[in-house]
Amino acid sequence: MIGLTDIQIEDDFYDSLITSIGKETGINFGMYRKAFIEKRIRARMLHVNCDSYNSYYTYLLAHLDHEGEKFKDQFNINYSYFFRNKEVFKKFEDLFVECLDCKSKIIENEIEDALIDPLKNKEILNDKLILRKFTNLLIKNHEEATLFLKSILATKNFLNAFSIIQSSLYYKIRSSKKPIYIWSCPCASGEEPYSIAMILDDLRNQFIKFPNYKIIASDIDFNALQKAKKGIYANSMENIPQLYKVKYITKQKEASSYKYILNEKIKEQIEFICEDVTRGHKYSLKYDIIFCRYLLIYFNRENRRIFLKIIEDHLEEGGLLFLGKTETLFQSNSNLKLIDPKNHIYMKINATKN
Ligand SMILES: C[S@@+](CC[C@H](N)C(=O)[O-])C[C@H]1O[C@@H](n2cnc3c(N)ncnc32)[C@H](O)[C@@H]1O
């Protein structure tokens, strides 16, 4: 029996192997952490009964077609479930509710009053700081954000500040004039974007004025996306609130189990895309909210940087990035600022902008 961790994989060998599998499968395995890939190589070695790295490489070249596919299948960690870390989805829901509830009408009135009466302004505030502080407060405490907004309206520079706040996510949701763009990347077999769609569809029925929204979901794994598009699941329903189950899911008896079918109304709210995100994204648009959970952990340092740059470029100023609960950003020069450490939510605040 091979001890999984006993086998040392030399760099040259490792590179040749991932290049061969990469050519066969079209996946650039070089972007992932070596330890992550090595674990999968060792698992395949055990499976095909190869007791040395050399013999696995020989086996791989002789069965490249079949083994390449098998390697790819077990490499893709499609593990996902509906409302994964449900407190994060609650936070997402709260953001919309707080922006849309009646208190916001008061804020709007105050902004309008202040626009009519610029004499109310007293001191000049830096736009960047205003946006940062306002949006930070908003995500934590709506009341405090309201008070802060009131104080901004009493400044000399309020017209400028107002335009920044208007372009922030808060204002976009509240004004409902422009669509909110949401990207679930990676989406695996669809549980994450469907959770988002259920929340938004339910909210849309509760508010007279609700913004249009578009949900894009992407993943590198074609098979996972096929499952996502079908919207039929055998399990992973536990976390779904009962209300949503009744509204959006049909339970159907199979021979000895059940299958759960998502309603067309929810399915049609999502556009699924098959793509390797490190090579870029199909759309050039900027998103207001990006869910990027449980992918970062697999990338090596260099690709983490490339990947984060792509994500950051696709995020609107003032937009939110949701990471997985085990994921954190370390780089200090990024424009992605941690605003909710408990739920690993970041906001794009352009530090270089005047
Ligand atoms: C653990 S799942 C995360 C799914 C979901 N975000 C969640 O939190 O439940 C990781 C997914 O990353 C996908 N993936 C891996 N490398 C990728 C890449 N370069 N581009 C896009 N998706 C990738 C895998 O196919 C897999 O479905």
The ligand as an SDF file (V2000), in Angstrom:
LIG
                    3D

 27 29  0  0  0  0  0  0  0  0999 V2000
  -16.0160   24.3230   -4.0260 C   0  0  0  0  0  0  0  0  0  0  0  0
  -16.7860   24.8650   -5.4980 S   0  0  0  0  0  0  0  0  0  0  0  0
  -17.4830   26.3650   -4.9120 C   0  0  0  0  0  0  0  0  0  0  0  0
  -18.9250   26.5460   -5.3620 C   0  0  0  0  0  0  0  0  0  0  0  0
  -19.7010   27.6720   -4.6890 C   0  0  0  0  0  0  0  0  0  0  0  0
  -19.0840   28.9660   -4.8870 N   0  0  0  0  0  0  0  0  0  0  0  0
  -19.9350   27.4410   -3.2040 C   0  0  0  0  0  0  0  0  0  0  0  0
  -19.4300   28.2000   -2.4020 O   0  0  0  0  0  0  0  0  0  0  0  0
  -20.6170   26.4860   -2.8500 O   0  0  0  0  0  0  0  0  0  0  0  0
  -15.3580   25.3330   -6.4590 C   0  0  0  0  0  0  0  0  0  0  0  0
  -15.6470   25.4120   -7.9530 C   0  0  0  0  0  0  0  0  0  0  0  0
  -14.5550   26.1100   -8.5740 O   0  0  0  0  0  0  0  0  0  0  0  0
  -14.5480   25.6950   -9.9210 C   0  0  0  0  0  0  0  0  0  0  0  0
  -13.2720   26.1580  -10.5420 N   0  0  0  0  0  0  0  0  0  0  0  0
  -12.0320   25.6910  -10.3230 C   0  0  0  0  0  0  0  0  0  0  0  0
  -11.1460   26.3630  -11.0670 N   0  0  0  0  0  0  0  0  0  0  0  0
  -11.8410   27.3010  -11.7770 C   0  0  0  0  0  0  0  0  0  0  0  0
  -11.4910   28.3010  -12.7260 C   0  0  0  0  0  0  0  0  0  0  0  0
  -10.2110   28.4730  -13.1050 N   0  0  0  0  0  0  0  0  0  0  0  0
  -12.4760   29.0750  -13.2640 N   0  0  0  0  0  0  0  0  0  0  0  0
  -13.7620   28.9060  -12.8950 C   0  0  0  0  0  0  0  0  0  0  0  0
  -14.1680   27.9640  -11.9970 N   0  0  0  0  0  0  0  0  0  0  0  0
  -13.2180   27.1730  -11.4300 C   0  0  0  0  0  0  0  0  0  0  0  0
  -14.7000   24.1950   -9.8060 C   0  0  0  0  0  0  0  0  0  0  0  0
  -15.1220   23.6190  -11.0190 O   0  0  0  0  0  0  0  0  0  0  0  0
  -15.7560   24.0950   -8.6930 C   0  0  0  0  0  0  0  0  0  0  0  0
  -17.0500   23.9490   -9.2320 O   0  0  0  0  0  0  0  0  0  0  0  0
  1  2  1  0
  2  3  1  0
  2 10  1  0
  3  4  1  0
  4  5  1  0
  5  6  1  0
  5  7  1  0
  7  8  2  0
  7  9  1  0
 10 11  1  0
 11 12  1  0
 11 26  1  0
 12 13  1  0
 13 14  1  0
 13 24  1  0
 14 15  1  0
 14 23  1  0
 15 16  2  0
 16 17  1  0
 17 18  1  0
 17 23  2  0
 18 19  1  0
 18 20  2  0
 20 21  1  0
 21 22  2  0
 22 23  1  0
 24 25  1  0
 24 26  1  0
 26 27  1  0
M  CHG  2   2   1   9  -1
M  END
$$$$
